[in-house]
Amino acid sequence: MELATALREPLTAEFSDKKDPLAWTVYYKKDTVSALLGEIFQEEERRLTSTYYAILKAIAEGKNNPKEIGDYVKSLGLISTNSVVTSYLRNLEDLKVVKRLRNAEKEEQRFIINSPLLDLYFYLDAKYGYSEVNVSLDKVVEVE
């Protein structure tokens, strides 16, 4: 089942013979993966800002509820109050980049990144600065 999840991403087809196609795709198509998000925003005539990047890093790192996400983004000086993050999350949800999960019993909500490929990319970026430094394929496979 894990392989099926990875292969739903068209970019991973080239690496379908590998044990970890998501890791191989993120490693060998690093620039393409990051450009995908920009393309999604461009198609919807929106601007991809550092605030959106920070939100996706926060979610990939396990900060799933709006308060945690808001605290993280605010700590970076990208928003003035936590409540501002909700409009960004709504936009990401409208673009199908993130999915909102609701727990009706506890009246809680949390967010996840829809694409396993983008989730891995942003997790690596949050943990290792992946967009700016070289990380070995072994490390990418280990994390995935």
C-alpha positions as CSV (number, residue, x, y, z in Angstrom):
1,M,0.0,0.0,0.0
2,E,2.9,2.4,0.8
3,L,4.1,2.0,-2.8
4,A,0.7,2.8,-4.2
5,T,0.6,6.0,-2.2
6,A,4.0,7.0,-3.5
7,L,3.2,6.1,-7.1
8,R,0.1,8.3,-7.2
9,E,2.5,11.2,-7.7
10,P,3.3,11.3,-11.5
11,L,6.9,12.4,-10.8
12,T,7.7,9.2,-9.0
13,A,6.9,7.0,-12.1
14,E,10.5,7.2,-13.2
15,F,11.7,5.7,-9.9
16,S,8.9,3.1,-9.6
17,D,11.5,0.3,-9.7
18,K,13.2,1.7,-6.5
19,K,12.3,0.6,-3.0
20,D,11.7,4.2,-2.0
21,P,10.3,6.1,-5.0
22,L,9.3,9.2,-3.0
23,A,12.8,9.6,-1.6
24,W,14.5,9.1,-5.0
25,T,12.1,11.6,-6.6
26,V,12.7,14.2,-3.9
27,Y,16.4,13.7,-4.2
28,Y,16.8,13.6,-8.0
29,K,14.0,16.0,-8.8
30,K,14.6,18.5,-6.0
31,D,14.1,21.6,-8.1
32,T,11.1,20.1,-9.9
33,V,9.3,19.2,-6.6
34,S,9.7,22.8,-5.2
35,A,8.6,24.2,-8.6
36,L,5.4,22.2,-8.5
37,L,4.0,24.3,-5.6
38,G,4.8,27.5,-7.5
39,E,3.0,26.2,-10.5
40,I,-0.1,25.4,-8.5
41,F,-0.2,29.0,-7.1
42,Q,0.5,30.5,-10.6
43,E,-2.4,28.6,-12.1
44,E,-4.7,30.0,-9.5
45,E,-3.2,33.5,-9.9
46,R,-1.9,33.6,-6.4
47,R,1.5,34.5,-5.1
48,L,3.6,31.9,-3.3
49,T,5.1,33.8,-0.3
50,S,7.5,32.8,2.5
51,T,4.4,32.7,4.8
52,Y,3.0,29.8,2.8
53,Y,6.4,28.0,2.8
54,A,6.6,28.4,6.6
55,I,3.1,27.0,7.0
56,L,3.9,24.0,4.9
57,K,7.2,23.4,6.8
58,A,5.3,23.7,10.1
59,I,2.7,21.1,9.0
60,A,5.4,18.8,7.6
61,E,7.2,19.0,10.9
62,G,4.1,17.9,12.9
63,K,2.6,21.3,13.9
64,N,-0.9,20.4,12.7
65,N,-3.4,22.6,14.4
66,P,-3.9,26.3,13.6
67,K,-2.5,27.5,16.9
68,E,0.7,25.6,16.6
69,I,1.1,26.6,13.0
70,G,0.3,30.2,13.9
71,D,2.8,30.2,16.7
72,Y,5.5,28.9,14.4
73,V,4.9,31.4,11.6
74,K,4.6,34.2,14.1
75,S,7.9,33.2,15.7
76,L,9.5,33.7,12.3
77,G,8.1,37.3,12.1
78,L,6.0,36.5,9.1
79,I,2.6,37.3,10.6
80,S,1.6,39.7,13.4
81,T,-1.1,37.5,15.1
82,N,-1.9,33.8,15.1
83,S,-5.4,34.4,13.7
84,V,-3.9,35.6,10.4
85,V,-2.8,32.0,9.6
86,T,-6.4,30.8,9.1
87,S,-6.8,32.7,5.9
88,Y,-3.5,31.2,4.6
89,L,-4.7,27.7,5.6
90,R,-8.0,28.3,3.9
91,N,-6.2,29.3,0.7
92,L,-4.0,26.2,0.9
93,E,-7.0,24.1,1.4
94,D,-8.8,25.7,-1.6
95,L,-5.8,24.9,-3.7
96,K,-5.9,21.3,-2.4
97,V,-2.3,21.6,-1.1
98,V,-3.5,20.8,2.4
99,K,-6.4,18.9,3.8
100,R,-8.3,19.8,7.0
101,L,-9.2,16.9,9.3
102,R,-11.9,17.5,11.8
103,N,-12.6,15.7,15.1
104,A,-16.2,16.5,15.8
105,E,-16.1,15.1,19.3
106,K,-13.3,17.3,20.5
107,E,-14.2,20.2,18.2
108,E,-10.5,20.1,17.0
109,Q,-9.1,20.5,13.5
110,R,-5.7,19.7,12.1
111,F,-4.1,20.0,8.8
112,I,-2.0,17.6,6.7
113,I,-0.2,18.1,3.4
114,N,-2.1,16.3,0.6
115,S,0.9,15.2,-1.4
116,P,3.3,12.7,0.2
117,L,6.0,14.2,-2.2
118,L,5.5,17.7,-0.9
119,D,5.2,16.5,2.6
120,L,8.6,14.8,2.5
121,Y,10.2,17.8,0.7
122,F,8.9,20.3,3.3
123,Y,9.8,17.9,6.2
124,L,13.4,17.7,4.9
125,D,13.5,21.5,4.4
126,A,12.2,22.1,8.0
127,K,14.7,19.6,9.6
128,Y,17.8,20.0,7.4
129,G,17.4,23.1,5.3
130,Y,17.0,20.9,2.3
131,S,16.1,23.6,-0.2
132,E,19.4,25.3,0.5
133,V,21.9,22.5,1.3
134,N,22.8,19.1,-0.1
135,V,21.5,16.2,1.8
136,S,22.6,12.7,0.9
137,L,20.2,10.2,-0.8
138,D,20.8,7.9,2.2
139,K,19.5,10.6,4.6
140,V,16.5,11.3,2.4
141,V,15.7,7.5,2.2
142,E,16.2,7.2,6.0
143,V,13.7,10.1,6.7
144,E,11.2,8.8,4.2
